[in-house]
Amino acid sequence: MSKAAYDMIVPPDMSFEDDKPTEKKSSVKSISQTKSIWDLCIQVAERAELNSTKSVDSKGVIQESNKSIESTMFVVGAKSSGKTSIILRFLDRDEQPKATTALEYTFGRRTKSNNMLKDVAHVWELGGGIALSNLIEVPITKQCVKNLSVLICVDLSRPETIWTTLESLLNTVKQRVKKVVAELKHENPSEANLMVAECLARYGSDHPDKDIVDLIPIPTVIIGTKYDEFQNFDPEKRK
């Protein structure tokens, strides 16, 4: 991942800390306005942050609250597709990536410049590709689903595995999220309804396909990794 791509993930007025004391990083420079997958990642993160500060009162009015935010990012994808490298860059950790064993957890703390509160990002990574997809139910729970984002990584250097990996993981994530949202709706209808309403709003209330698509009510990003290898393939293989 390039430095520019990382800059697009971490806003300039924020820094991440792991469980070891670290100094706050210096501000980063503004970047191009060109839309890319990392622009979309920023939008997903900002949307998740905004949503986490919202609540709905008894009259159905959205209220804002001033409190620390806890968000969850769940990274899944093909084996050896660069998931750990993405997480290390996201958390600004200068470490060599190691093979992920089953399901691993880490976290980062973010300090905002305008207050003393620290936001926490819970980061889960599922190793082993689709072989251990049954472990998806561990990080996707009704306690965190409101502030959950899922990243699905597909390895472009192995195009023959892309569709199998994507279809399997996407369906598993979708089924689990729908089950959890149904449980949440039983316990807290206002939160569940807010999630669904904002999902539909992002898709567009006037979209011609809104009545036939099966939406996932959480931000879900698909990332194609190892493009540097993919671009050198023969045209026939790239097809």
C-alpha positions as CSV (number, residue, x, y, z in Angstrom):
1,M,0.0,0.0,0.0
2,S,1.4,3.4,-0.9
3,K,1.9,6.3,1.5
4,A,-0.8,8.3,-0.4
5,A,-3.2,5.4,0.1
6,Y,-2.5,5.3,3.8
7,D,-2.9,9.1,4.1
8,M,-6.4,8.7,2.7
9,I,-7.4,6.4,5.5
10,V,-6.1,8.4,8.5
11,P,-7.4,12.0,8.7
12,P,-4.8,14.6,9.3
13,D,-6.0,15.7,12.8
14,M,-6.0,12.2,14.2
15,S,-3.5,9.6,15.3
16,F,-3.7,5.9,16.3
17,E,-2.1,4.4,19.4
18,D,-1.7,0.7,20.1
19,D,-1.3,-0.8,23.5
20,K,2.3,0.6,23.7
21,P,2.9,4.4,24.3
22,T,3.4,6.3,21.1
23,E,3.8,9.8,20.1
24,K,1.1,11.6,18.0
25,K,2.0,11.5,14.4
26,S,2.4,14.8,12.5
27,S,-0.3,16.0,10.2
28,V,-0.4,14.7,6.7
29,K,-0.8,16.6,3.5
30,S,-4.0,16.9,1.5
31,I,-4.3,14.7,-1.5
32,S,-5.9,14.4,-4.8
33,Q,-9.7,14.7,-5.2
34,T,-9.7,11.7,-7.6
35,K,-12.0,9.0,-6.4
36,S,-10.5,5.7,-5.6
37,I,-11.1,2.7,-3.4
38,W,-9.4,4.6,-0.6
39,D,-11.7,7.6,-1.1
40,L,-14.6,5.1,-0.5
41,C,-12.9,3.8,2.6
42,I,-12.7,7.3,4.0
43,Q,-16.4,7.8,3.3
44,V,-17.2,4.5,5.0
45,A,-15.2,5.5,8.1
46,E,-16.7,8.9,8.3
47,R,-20.2,7.6,7.9
48,A,-19.6,5.0,10.6
49,E,-18.3,7.7,12.9
50,L,-21.2,9.9,12.3
51,N,-23.7,7.1,12.8
52,S,-22.1,6.1,16.1
53,T,-22.9,9.5,17.6
54,K,-26.6,9.3,16.6
55,S,-29.6,8.0,18.5
56,V,-33.4,8.2,18.0
57,D,-35.6,9.5,20.7
58,S,-39.2,8.3,21.4
59,K,-40.5,10.8,18.8
60,G,-38.3,9.4,16.1
61,V,-36.0,12.5,16.1
62,I,-32.3,11.9,15.5
63,Q,-30.2,13.2,18.4
64,E,-26.5,13.9,18.5
65,S,-24.3,12.9,21.5
66,N,-20.8,14.0,22.6
67,K,-19.0,10.8,23.7
68,S,-16.1,8.6,22.7
69,I,-16.7,6.3,19.8
70,E,-16.1,2.5,19.5
71,S,-16.1,1.2,16.0
72,T,-15.4,-2.3,14.7
73,M,-13.6,-3.2,11.4
74,F,-13.7,-6.8,10.3
75,V,-11.2,-7.8,7.5
76,V,-11.8,-11.0,5.6
77,G,-10.6,-12.3,2.3
78,A,-8.4,-14.7,0.4
79,K,-5.5,-16.3,2.1
80,S,-2.2,-14.3,1.8
81,S,-4.1,-11.4,0.1
82,G,-2.5,-8.6,2.2
83,K,-5.2,-8.3,4.9
84,T,-2.6,-7.9,7.7
85,S,-0.6,-5.4,5.7
86,I,-3.8,-3.2,5.3
87,I,-4.5,-3.4,9.0
88,L,-0.9,-2.5,10.0
89,R,-1.0,0.5,7.7
90,F,-4.4,1.5,9.0
91,L,-3.1,1.5,12.6
92,D,0.3,3.1,11.6
93,R,2.3,0.2,13.0
94,D,5.8,-0.4,11.5
95,E,5.8,-4.2,11.8
96,Q,6.4,-7.1,9.5
97,P,3.1,-8.8,8.7
98,K,2.8,-12.4,10.0
99,A,0.5,-15.2,8.9
100,T,-2.9,-14.9,10.6
101,T,-3.9,-17.9,12.7
102,A,-7.7,-18.4,12.5
103,L,-9.3,-15.2,14.0
104,E,-7.1,-12.4,15.4
105,Y,-7.9,-9.2,17.2
106,T,-6.2,-5.9,17.7
107,F,-7.2,-2.4,18.4
108,G,-6.2,1.3,17.9
109,R,-7.0,4.4,19.9
110,R,-7.6,7.7,18.1
111,T,-7.2,11.1,19.8
112,K,-9.1,14.0,18.4
113,S,-7.6,17.5,18.5
114,N,-10.8,19.1,19.8
115,N,-11.3,17.1,23.0
116,M,-9.7,14.7,25.4
117,L,-11.8,11.7,24.5
118,K,-10.2,8.8,22.8
119,D,-12.1,6.7,20.2
120,V,-11.4,3.0,19.9
121,A,-11.2,1.0,16.7
122,H,-11.6,-2.8,17.3
123,V,-10.0,-4.6,14.4
124,W,-10.7,-8.3,13.6
125,E,-9.0,-10.3,10.9
126,L,-10.1,-13.7,9.7
127,G,-7.3,-15.9,8.3
128,G,-7.5,-19.0,6.1
129,G,-9.7,-17.6,3.3
130,I,-13.1,-19.2,3.2
131,A,-12.0,-22.3,5.2
132,L,-12.8,-20.7,8.6
133,S,-15.8,-18.5,7.5
134,N,-17.9,-20.1,10.3
135,L,-15.9,-17.9,12.7
136,I,-17.5,-14.8,11.2
137,E,-20.2,-15.0,13.9
138,V,-17.6,-14.1,16.6
139,P,-16.9,-10.5,15.7
140,I,-20.3,-9.8,14.1
141,T,-22.7,-9.4,17.1
142,K,-25.6,-7.2,18.0
143,Q,-23.4,-5.3,20.4
144,C,-21.2,-3.9,17.6
145,V,-23.1,-4.2,14.4
146,K,-24.3,-0.6,14.5
147,N,-20.7,0.6,14.2
148,L,-19.3,-2.3,12.1
149,S,-17.6,-2.1,8.7
150,V,-16.5,-5.1,6.7
151,L,-13.6,-5.2,4.3
152,I,-13.4,-8.2,1.8
153,C,-10.0,-8.6,0.1
154,V,-9.7,-10.6,-3.1
155,D,-6.3,-11.5,-4.5
156,L,-6.0,-10.2,-8.1
157,S,-2.8,-12.2,-8.6
158,R,-5.0,-15.3,-8.5
159,P,-7.9,-14.4,-10.6
160,E,-9.3,-18.0,-10.6
161,T,-10.1,-17.6,-6.9
162,I,-11.7,-14.2,-6.9
163,W,-15.3,-15.2,-7.6
164,T,-15.3,-18.2,-5.3
165,T,-13.8,-16.2,-2.4
166,L,-16.0,-13.1,-2.9
167,E,-19.3,-15.0,-3.3
168,S,-18.7,-17.3,-0.3
169,L,-17.6,-14.5,2.1
170,L,-20.1,-12.0,0.9
171,N,-23.0,-14.4,1.4
172,T,-21.7,-15.5,4.8
173,V,-21.3,-12.0,6.0
174,K,-24.8,-11.0,4.7
175,Q,-26.5,-13.9,6.4
176,R,-24.8,-13.2,9.7
177,V,-25.5,-9.5,9.6
178,K,-29.2,-10.0,8.8
179,K,-29.5,-12.5,11.7
180,V,-27.8,-10.0,14.1
181,V,-29.9,-7.1,12.9
182,A,-33.1,-9.2,13.5
183,E,-31.9,-9.9,17.0
184,L,-31.2,-6.2,17.6
185,K,-34.6,-5.2,16.2
186,H,-36.2,-7.4,18.8
187,E,-34.3,-5.7,21.7
188,N,-33.9,-2.2,20.3
189,P,-36.1,-1.4,17.3
190,S,-35.0,2.2,17.0
191,E,-31.3,1.3,16.4
192,A,-32.2,-1.4,14.0
193,N,-34.6,0.8,12.1
194,L,-32.0,3.6,11.9
195,M,-29.5,1.2,10.4
196,V,-31.9,0.0,7.7
197,A,-33.1,3.5,6.9
198,E,-29.6,4.9,6.5
199,C,-28.7,1.9,4.3
200,L,-31.6,2.6,2.0
201,A,-30.8,6.3,2.0
202,R,-27.2,5.6,0.9
203,Y,-28.5,3.4,-1.9
204,G,-31.0,6.0,-3.0
205,S,-34.8,6.1,-2.4
206,D,-35.4,6.7,-6.1
207,H,-33.0,4.0,-7.4
208,P,-34.8,1.9,-10.0
209,D,-33.5,-1.4,-8.4
210,K,-34.3,-0.5,-4.8
211,D,-37.1,-3.0,-4.6
212,I,-35.2,-6.0,-6.0
213,V,-31.7,-5.7,-4.5
214,D,-30.8,-7.5,-1.3
215,L,-28.9,-4.8,0.7
216,I,-26.4,-5.4,3.5
217,P,-27.2,-2.8,6.2
218,I,-23.6,-2.2,7.1
219,P,-20.7,-0.5,5.2
220,T,-19.0,-3.3,3.1
221,V,-16.0,-2.6,1.0
222,I,-14.4,-5.0,-1.6
223,I,-10.7,-4.5,-2.1
224,G,-8.7,-6.0,-5.0
225,T,-5.1,-6.5,-3.7
226,K,-1.8,-7.2,-5.6
227,Y,-2.8,-5.2,-8.6
228,D,0.9,-4.6,-9.3
229,E,1.1,-8.3,-10.2
230,F,-2.2,-8.4,-11.9
231,Q,-1.4,-5.6,-14.3
232,N,1.6,-7.6,-15.7
233,F,-0.5,-10.6,-16.7
234,D,-1.2,-11.4,-20.3
235,P,-4.4,-9.8,-21.6
236,E,-6.1,-13.1,-21.9
237,K,-5.5,-14.0,-18.3
238,R,-6.7,-10.6,-17.1
239,K,-10.0,-11.3,-18.8
